[in-house]
């Protein structure tokens, strides 16, 4: 085990059961690392999606403004 927390947790058990639960604690440590990685990936994906949405929104507003200026005066819609 590499994490001090999990080593201390295993050491806190009575010696008679440490060997029995050692693999469980190792699996918990690996699961914790996997969960941390999944959270990092989720945050990255969420930020990337937000940035993509902002860019798409700006592009659509720009296109709408261009089309509005190109429209005939009687076809223009007032925007607020």
MARMAR-699419 format. One line per field, with one value per residue (C-alpha): residue number from 0; x, y, z. Coordinates in steps of 0.5 Angstrom, whole numbers, padded with zeros to 4 digits, m for minus. Each point is the difference from the previous one (the first is absolute). Layout:
N
pos = c(NUM, ...)
px = c(X, ...)
py = c(Y, ...)
pz = c(Z, ...)
//
This chain:
80
pos = c(0, 1, 2, 3, 4, 5, 6, 7, 8, 9, 10, 11, 12, 13, 14, 15, 16, 17, 18, 19, 20, 21, 22, 23, 24, 25, 26, 27, 28, 29, 30, 31, 32, 33, 34, 35, 36, 37, 38, 39, 40, 41, 42, 43, 44, 45, 46, 47, 48, 49, 50, 51, 52, 53, 54, 55, 56, 57, 58, 59, 60, 61, 62, 63, 64, 65, 66, 67, 68, 69, 70, 71, 72, 73, 74, 75, 76, 77, 78, 79)
px = c(0000, 0002, m0004, 0001, m0007, m0001, 0006, m0002, m0007, 0003, 0005, m0006, m0003, 0002, 0006, m0005, m0004, 0005, 0002, m0008, m0001, 0006, m0003, m0006, 0004, 0004, m0006, m0003, 0006, 0000, m0008, 0002, 0005, m0005, m0005, 0004, 0002, m0007, m0002, 0006, m0002, m0007, 0002, 0004, m0006, m0005, 0005, 0001, m0007, m0002, 0006, m0003, m0007, 0002, 0004, m0006, m0005, 0005, 0000, m0008, m0001, 0005, m0003, m0007, 0003, 0003, m0007, m0004, 0004, 0000, m0008, m0004, m0003, m0007, 0003, 0004, m0002, 0001, 0005, 0000)
py = c(0000, 0007, 0004, 0002, 0000, m0007, m0003, 0003, m0002, m0007, 0000, 0002, m0007, m0005, m0004, m0006, 0003, 0004, m0005, m0002, 0007, 0003, m0002, 0004, 0006, 0000, m0001, 0006, 0004, m0001, 0001, 0007, 0002, m0002, 0004, 0006, m0001, 0000, 0006, 0004, m0003, 0002, 0007, 0001, m0003, 0005, 0006, m0002, 0000, 0006, 0004, m0004, 0003, 0007, 0000, m0003, 0005, 0006, m0003, 0000, 0007, 0002, m0003, 0002, 0007, 0000, m0003, 0006, 0005, m0003, m0001, 0005, 0006, m0003, m0007, 0002, m0002, 0005, m0004, 0002)
pz = c(0000, m0002, 0004, 0007, 0002, m0002, 0003, 0007, m0001, m0001, 0005, 0005, m0001, 0005, m0003, 0000, m0006, m0003, m0005, m0002, m0001, m0004, m0007, 0002, 0002, m0006, m0004, 0003, m0001, m0007, 0000, 0003, m0005, m0006, 0003, 0001, m0008, m0002, 0004, m0004, m0007, 0002, 0002, m0006, m0005, 0004, m0001, m0008, m0001, 0003, m0004, m0006, 0001, 0002, m0007, m0004, 0004, m0002, m0008, 0000, 0003, m0005, m0006, 0003, 0000, m0007, m0003, 0004, m0003, m0007, 0000, m0003, 0005, 0000, 0002, 0005, 0007, 0006, 0005, 0008)
//
